[in-house]
């Protein structure tokens, strides 16, 4: 997965992905 490329293509999608990662992190590490 190319993060910089994704950021260039669609910043909003990147932000959404980051939020999902945060939720997963909280879910796995309460």
PQR file of N, CA, C, O and H, with PARSE charges and radii, in Angstrom:
ATOM      1  N   UNK A   1       0.850  -1.199   0.000 -0.4000 1.5000
ATOM      2  CA  UNK A   1       0.000   0.000   0.000 -0.0000 2.0000
ATOM      3  C   UNK A   1       0.878   1.239   0.000  0.5500 1.7000
ATOM      4  O   UNK A   1       1.788   1.364   0.820 -0.5500 1.4000
ATOM      5  N   UNK A   2       0.603   2.161  -0.929 -0.4000 1.5000
ATOM      6  CA  UNK A   2       1.404   3.383  -1.022 -0.0000 2.0000
ATOM      7  C   UNK A   2       0.674   4.539  -0.357  0.5500 1.7000
ATOM      8  O   UNK A   2      -0.240   5.126  -0.937 -0.5500 1.4000
ATOM      9  H   UNK A   2      -0.136   2.059  -1.595  0.4000 1.0000
ATOM     10  N   UNK A   3       1.082   4.860   0.863 -0.4000 1.5000
ATOM     11  CA  UNK A   3       0.394   5.918   1.603 -0.0000 2.0000
ATOM     12  C   UNK A   3       0.535   7.285   0.948  0.5500 1.7000
ATOM     13  O   UNK A   3      -0.468   7.981   0.788 -0.5500 1.4000
ATOM     14  H   UNK A   3       1.824   4.383   1.335  0.4000 1.0000
ATOM     15  N   UNK A   4       1.753   7.701   0.557 -0.4000 1.5000
ATOM     16  CA  UNK A   4       1.893   9.027  -0.070 -0.0000 2.0000
ATOM     17  C   UNK A   4       1.044   9.147  -1.327  0.5500 1.7000
ATOM     18  O   UNK A   4       0.418  10.181  -1.561 -0.5500 1.4000
ATOM     19  H   UNK A   4       2.567   7.135   0.687  0.4000 1.0000
ATOM     20  N   UNK A   5       1.023   8.096  -2.133 -0.4000 1.5000
ATOM     21  CA  UNK A   5       0.239   8.113  -3.371 -0.0000 2.0000
ATOM     22  C   UNK A   5      -1.242   8.277  -3.040  0.5500 1.7000
ATOM     23  O   UNK A   5      -1.948   9.067  -3.666 -0.5500 1.4000
ATOM     24  H   UNK A   5       1.531   7.257  -1.943  0.4000 1.0000
ATOM     25  N   UNK A   6      -1.694   7.523  -2.051 -0.4000 1.5000
ATOM     26  CA  UNK A   6      -3.104   7.591  -1.667 -0.0000 2.0000
ATOM     27  C   UNK A   6      -3.441   8.998  -1.163  0.5500 1.7000
ATOM     28  O   UNK A   6      -4.517   9.529  -1.437 -0.5500 1.4000
ATOM     29  H   UNK A   6      -1.120   6.882  -1.542  0.4000 1.0000
ATOM     30  N   UNK A   7      -2.510   9.583  -0.429 -0.4000 1.5000
ATOM     31  CA  UNK A   7      -2.718  10.932   0.106 -0.0000 2.0000
ATOM     32  C   UNK A   7      -2.851  11.922  -1.045  0.5500 1.7000
ATOM     33  O   UNK A   7      -3.678  12.832  -0.997 -0.5500 1.4000
ATOM     34  H   UNK A   7      -1.636   9.151  -0.206  0.4000 1.0000
ATOM     35  N   UNK A   8      -2.025  11.737  -2.088 -0.4000 1.5000
ATOM     36  CA  UNK A   8      -2.093  12.623  -3.257 -0.0000 2.0000
ATOM     37  C   UNK A   8      -3.426  12.468  -3.980  0.5500 1.7000
ATOM     38  O   UNK A   8      -4.037  13.449  -4.403 -0.5500 1.4000
ATOM     39  H   UNK A   8      -1.354  10.997  -2.126  0.4000 1.0000
ATOM     40  N   UNK A   9      -3.860  11.233  -4.114 -0.4000 1.5000
ATOM     41  CA  UNK A   9      -5.074  10.957  -4.883 -0.0000 2.0000
ATOM     42  C   UNK A   9      -6.326  11.439  -4.151  0.5500 1.7000
ATOM     43  O   UNK A   9      -7.160  12.121  -4.747 -0.5500 1.4000
ATOM     44  H   UNK A   9      -3.363  10.436  -3.770  0.4000 1.0000
ATOM     45  N   UNK A  10      -6.469  11.098  -2.880 -0.4000 1.5000
ATOM     46  CA  UNK A  10      -7.696  11.439  -2.150 -0.0000 2.0000
ATOM     47  C   UNK A  10      -7.434  11.619  -0.654  0.5500 1.7000
ATOM     48  O   UNK A  10      -7.475  10.651   0.106 -0.5500 1.4000
ATOM     49  H   UNK A  10      -5.792  10.544  -2.396  0.4000 1.0000
ATOM     50  N   UNK A  11      -7.166  12.850  -0.235 -0.4000 1.5000
ATOM     51  CA  UNK A  11      -6.862  13.135   1.175 -0.0000 2.0000
ATOM     52  C   UNK A  11      -7.998  12.698   2.099  0.5500 1.7000
ATOM     53  O   UNK A  11      -7.744  12.193   3.193 -0.5500 1.4000
ATOM     54  H   UNK A  11      -7.133  13.636  -0.852  0.4000 1.0000
ATOM     55  N   UNK A  12      -9.244  12.889   1.672 -0.4000 1.5000
ATOM     56  CA  UNK A  12     -10.378  12.527   2.533 -0.0000 2.0000
ATOM     57  C   UNK A  12     -10.407  11.023   2.773  0.5500 1.7000
ATOM     58  O   UNK A  12     -10.679  10.574   3.886 -0.5500 1.4000
ATOM     59  H   UNK A  12      -9.450  13.300   0.784  0.4000 1.0000
ATOM     60  N   UNK A  13     -10.128  10.248   1.736 -0.4000 1.5000
ATOM     61  CA  UNK A  13     -10.106   8.790   1.889 -0.0000 2.0000
ATOM     62  C   UNK A  13      -8.989   8.400   2.858  0.5500 1.7000
ATOM     63  O   UNK A  13      -9.148   7.489   3.671 -0.5500 1.4000
ATOM     64  H   UNK A  13      -9.907  10.612   0.831  0.4000 1.0000
ATOM     65  N   UNK A  14      -7.864   9.096   2.760 -0.4000 1.5000
ATOM     66  CA  UNK A  14      -6.738   8.820   3.651 -0.0000 2.0000
ATOM     67  C   UNK A  14      -7.135   9.100   5.101  0.5500 1.7000
ATOM     68  O   UNK A  14      -6.819   8.324   6.003 -0.5500 1.4000
ATOM     69  H   UNK A  14      -7.735   9.836   2.100  0.4000 1.0000
ATOM     70  N   UNK A  15      -7.834  10.220   5.311 -0.4000 1.5000
ATOM     71  CA  UNK A  15      -8.275  10.575   6.667 -0.0000 2.0000
ATOM     72  C   UNK A  15      -9.237   9.522   7.205  0.5500 1.7000
ATOM     73  O   UNK A  15      -9.152   9.123   8.367 -0.5500 1.4000
ATOM     74  H   UNK A  15      -8.091  10.850   4.578  0.4000 1.0000
ATOM     75  N   UNK A  16     -10.151   9.079   6.348 -0.4000 1.5000
ATOM     76  CA  UNK A  16     -11.120   8.051   6.762 -0.0000 2.0000
ATOM     77  C   UNK A  16     -10.380   6.775   7.155  0.5500 1.7000
ATOM     78  O   UNK A  16     -10.711   6.138   8.155 -0.5500 1.4000
ATOM     79  H   UNK A  16     -10.220   9.403   5.405  0.4000 1.0000
ATOM     80  N   UNK A  17      -9.385   6.410   6.367 -0.4000 1.5000
ATOM     81  CA  UNK A  17      -8.612   5.209   6.654 -0.0000 2.0000
ATOM     82  C   UNK A  17      -7.905   5.356   8.002  0.5500 1.7000
ATOM     83  O   UNK A  17      -7.849   4.410   8.788 -0.5500 1.4000
ATOM     84  H   UNK A  17      -9.116   6.927   5.554  0.4000 1.0000
ATOM     85  N   UNK A  18      -7.366   6.550   8.262 -0.4000 1.5000
ATOM     86  CA  UNK A  18      -6.682   6.795   9.536 -0.0000 2.0000
ATOM     87  C   UNK A  18      -7.655   6.630  10.695  0.5500 1.7000
ATOM     88  O   UNK A  18      -7.317   6.044  11.724 -0.5500 1.4000
ATOM     89  H   UNK A  18      -7.412   7.319   7.623  0.4000 1.0000
ATOM     90  N   UNK A  19      -8.867   7.152  10.520 -0.4000 1.5000
ATOM     91  CA  UNK A  19      -9.869   7.034  11.589 -0.0000 2.0000
ATOM     92  C   UNK A  19     -10.203   5.571  11.832  0.5500 1.7000
ATOM     93  O   UNK A  19     -10.348   5.147  12.979 -0.5500 1.4000
ATOM     94  H   UNK A  19      -9.142   7.628   9.684  0.4000 1.0000
ATOM     95  N   UNK A  20     -10.325   4.801  10.763 -0.4000 1.5000
ATOM     96  CA  UNK A  20     -10.622   3.374  10.909 -0.0000 2.0000
ATOM     97  C   UNK A  20      -9.477   2.687  11.652  0.5500 1.7000
ATOM     98  O   UNK A  20      -9.712   1.848  12.522 -0.5500 1.4000
ATOM     99  H   UNK A  20     -10.207   5.146   9.831  0.4000 1.0000
ATOM    100  N   UNK A  21      -8.236   3.046  11.306 -0.4000 1.5000
ATOM    101  CA  UNK A  21      -7.077   2.458  11.980 -0.0000 2.0000
ATOM    102  C   UNK A  21      -7.117   2.797  13.463  0.5500 1.7000
ATOM    103  O   UNK A  21      -6.826   1.945  14.303 -0.5500 1.4000
ATOM    104  H   UNK A  21      -8.046   3.727  10.599  0.4000 1.0000
ATOM    105  N   UNK A  22      -7.481   4.051  13.793 -0.4000 1.5000
ATOM    106  CA  UNK A  22      -7.552   4.462  15.197 -0.0000 2.0000
ATOM    107  C   UNK A  22      -8.576   3.622  15.938  0.5500 1.7000
ATOM    108  O   UNK A  22      -8.312   3.135  17.038 -0.5500 1.4000
ATOM    109  H   UNK A  22      -7.718   4.742  13.111  0.4000 1.0000
ATOM    110  N   UNK A  23      -9.753   3.453  15.331 -0.4000 1.5000
ATOM    111  CA  UNK A  23     -10.807   2.671  15.978 -0.0000 2.0000
ATOM    112  C   UNK A  23     -10.347   1.232  16.185  0.5500 1.7000
ATOM    113  O   UNK A  23     -10.601   0.646  17.238 -0.5500 1.4000
ATOM    114  H   UNK A  23      -9.967   3.848  14.438  0.4000 1.0000
ATOM    115  N   UNK A  24      -9.678   0.664  15.198 -0.4000 1.5000
ATOM    116  CA  UNK A  24      -9.199  -0.713  15.319 -0.0000 2.0000
ATOM    117  C   UNK A  24      -8.155  -0.804  16.431  0.5500 1.7000
ATOM    118  O   UNK A  24      -8.141  -1.769  17.195 -0.5500 1.4000
ATOM    119  H   UNK A  24      -9.471   1.140  14.343  0.4000 1.0000
ATOM    120  N   UNK A  25      -7.281   0.199  16.520 -0.4000 1.5000
ATOM    121  CA  UNK A  25      -6.252   0.202  17.558 -0.0000 2.0000
ATOM    122  C   UNK A  25      -6.905   0.233  18.937  0.5500 1.7000
ATOM    123  O   UNK A  25      -6.497  -0.485  19.849 -0.5500 1.4000
ATOM    124  H   UNK A  25      -7.292   0.983  15.900  0.4000 1.0000
ATOM    125  N   UNK A  26      -7.936   1.086  19.072 -0.4000 1.5000
ATOM    126  CA  UNK A  26      -8.634   1.178  20.356 -0.0000 2.0000
ATOM    127  C   UNK A  26      -9.348  -0.135  20.656  0.5500 1.7000
ATOM    128  O   UNK A  26      -9.416  -0.570  21.806 -0.5500 1.4000
ATOM    129  H   UNK A  26      -8.267   1.670  18.331  0.4000 1.0000
ATOM    130  N   UNK A  27      -9.875  -0.756  19.614 -0.4000 1.5000
ATOM    131  CA  UNK A  27     -10.612  -2.008  19.793 -0.0000 2.0000
ATOM    132  C   UNK A  27      -9.678  -3.125  20.267  0.5500 1.7000
ATOM    133  O   UNK A  27     -10.025  -3.904  21.154 -0.5500 1.4000
ATOM    134  H   UNK A  27      -9.820  -0.403  18.680  0.4000 1.0000
ATOM    135  N   UNK A  28      -8.498  -3.190  19.665 -0.4000 1.5000
ATOM    136  CA  UNK A  28      -7.557  -4.251  20.016 -0.0000 2.0000
ATOM    137  C   UNK A  28      -6.755  -3.920  21.269  0.5500 1.7000
ATOM    138  O   UNK A  28      -6.310  -4.820  21.981 -0.5500 1.4000
ATOM    139  H   UNK A  28      -8.216  -2.557  18.944  0.4000 1.0000
ATOM    140  N   UNK A  29      -6.568  -2.613  21.541 -0.4000 1.5000
ATOM    141  CA  UNK A  29      -5.798  -2.199  22.724 -0.0000 2.0000
ATOM    142  C   UNK A  29      -6.595  -1.210  23.565  0.5500 1.7000
ATOM    143  O   UNK A  29      -6.347  -0.006  23.500 -0.5500 1.4000
ATOM    144  H   UNK A  29      -6.929  -1.882  20.963  0.4000 1.0000
ATOM    145  N   UNK A  30      -7.542  -1.698  24.350 -0.4000 1.5000
ATOM    146  CA  UNK A  30      -8.400  -0.815  25.140 -0.0000 2.0000
ATOM    147  C   UNK A  30      -7.623  -0.123  26.267  0.5500 1.7000
ATOM    148  O   UNK A  30      -8.200   0.655  27.027 -0.5500 1.4000
ATOM    149  H   UNK A  30      -7.743  -2.676  24.403  0.4000 1.0000
TER
END
